[in-house]
Amino acid sequence: MVAFRHDDDLFRLLINAVEDYAIFMVALDGTILSWNSGAERLAGYTASEVIGQRCERFYVPEDLAAGLPDSLLAQTRAAGRVETEGWRLRKDGTRFWANEVITAVHDDNGTVRGFAKVTRDLTQRRSAEEALRQSEEHFRLLVADVQEYAMFVLSTEGNVVTWNAGAQRLKGYTFEEIVGQSFERFYSAEDRASGRPRRLLALARDEGRAHDEGWRIRKDGTRFWADVVITALYDDDRRLRGYAKVTRDLTERRQAEEQRAMRLGAERVVERLGRLQHVTAALAAASHPEEVAELLGSAGVAAVGAAAGAVALPVAGEDVLEVVHVSGYGEGSVQLHQKIRRTDPYTLAQAWRSMEPLFLSSRDEVRRAHPHLAPLAARSRYEAWASVPLLIERRLVGVMTLSFSEPQDFDPDERGFVLALGEVAAQALDRAALFGSERRARAEAEAAVQAQDEFLSIASHELRTPVAVVKATAQLAQRAIQRGTFDLARFQHNLEVINRASDRLTGLVEDLLDVSRLRTGQLQLRRRFQDVAPLLQEVVERYRVQTAGIEASHGQRHEFTLSVPDQVVEMYVDASRLEQVLDNFLSNAVKYSPAGGEISVTLSLEAGAARITVSDPGIGLPAGQEERIFEPFGRASNAAEQQIPGLGLGLAICRQLIEAHGGRVWATSPGEQKGTSIVVLLPEADVQAQQASA
């Protein structure tokens, strides 16, 4: 400004060069003093046409009538600057919308000498703003008059800002009642407590739009089923300004859908009941658990529309399930006779562990709810699974699993049908098991009668032999006395024979009494803490002495070896019964081994247990008969073939005595003529004491 004051020509050139603004000076009385090219371009007058003329000519008649030109100059004189907008006139009489800034011009003494006017043509902007206003007004009128939809705007906090006629008709609130209130009042107490309204706003804010269906509440408390769309409103700077909410009443459609669903549901129930009755009738005729499993795995799979299925039953005496029937599974899936443990990553095992039905509608649900099953599901060609424990009063009788080729909804009706099928199957399995128990009881009774006959036959045979020896020996001695040929040495020999036969009879009778006591539970153990190593040494030494005298005449005799640890091996045992067990093992070892063979006895310590092993080089055991020799009257086939005497009760008694101590006993043999080892495992003393006191 200072530079221009010293160079009026340069300042004038600058003003004249501006074409987008009309810039001119006006005297105190409103007379035009200067005129630039922008003014000529905007108003259409040349400088010679307007300089010296009053500026009122640019104002429309209504503004002239109101005295606007003089009023604006007066305001500028008082305020120093005035900005206004309004219609102005060109030379040709056309109008344009002008933005006008009038500034008072002062001299060095501060006296107002005139006015500077800068005018800009804003006609295009005005037209655009007017078009926008009219569009918004039309839209507002349109929204306000829509009756079928509730259309309103929410603030960023979720408070109602606008309210149309459709909203009033649908929800019952007037504009005055609802504006400024939170939109959460349209939701049920349950939805508000769960935070559903806020979640929908957050979804709209994050993704631009949120769609929802659910029950909403009117002013009078009645409910309607609403379809809701919430759209986030952003300005040009992407700042959130609020939310547009459109709500539609779909109560009638929902009621129609529910009625249709009820009708279809009833039809499905009738159809499923028919299928269930068909399966139930088939299961009722099954008399074996395996037959029940087969029917369940085939008819059951078809009844629920599954692609594949399997049934697993508990294995007696083991904590495992065995798959007894499969239907539809390919290689690499559930296999027939597969053993399932509780910890295995199978739906069968999961249902077994929880004792609750398991419904997995999709792979996503598997990953979300049971991630330990996800690897199995990822490898499977199926998309959904259901596994149901088959229970009778919380007692597991089996597990049924079903696999589906497509994801499943498993609605309440479908779940109910699967559970009903499982209940029918459980009852059928329990009934079949009872039938099986009855059959086994009859078979056991028949076997008991047969065993009794065999027992009487074997016992009479075994008892007859020593009785015959006693009787024959006594008769020989009596005849010798009658003939007067009495020989003291011969008489002593006869007494020894009678004595051995008597011992044999005593042993047989004791074995029979032990069997009776064990079966009736009358056998009492008299336990005490005992170092078992000396007990083994005593028994082995006794046998070494006994067999030495008997076998000396044959030139060969059995060799006995004993191996015990250096430390004390204290056990809580009935010493006499443990001695009886060891005596039986050594007696058998001598009886079934050729003279000159070595019989070894070892005592060793394991983690929390003592192991006693008696090994002989005798006739051994045929394959598969390791358990038979521990059964009452059970003898290895090669022992009977070689006519080695024995009642077959000794090892059966030994097993029961060892198990009464909390231990185990078993036999191993490489094969016939390769010897046998009998192994006893007894738990440590404190464990035995706890078992005895339990």
Disulfide bonds with the S-S distance in Angstrom:
none
